[in-house]
Amino acid sequence: MANIQIRVNDELKSKADMFFTSLGLDTSTAIRIFLTAAIENNGLPFEVKHRGASEALMQAVSDSRARTNLNVPYDTAEEAVSAMLDD
């Protein structure tokens, strides 16, 4: 039988152990289940993707690029920082 060693921070390990215990598993068994599912799916057994930005954030980015709907348009970063410090 082969061994796999990985390093994770203490908090992640503790939370994973508690979570898998609540499912009646130990962490080693959960990892074996993951590996088996990956092989059976010929890939990761779940979707991997970036979290989408909120519509409000995307609108704010679009507005800032178009220089619209801004409280005060600034010509330089220094002017913007100075205005923030004045508040």
Secondary structure, DSSP 8 states (H G I E B T S, - for coil): ---------HHHHHHHHHHHHHTT--HHHHHHHHHHHHHHHTS-SS--------HHHHHHHHHHHHT-S-SS--SSHHHHHHHHHH-
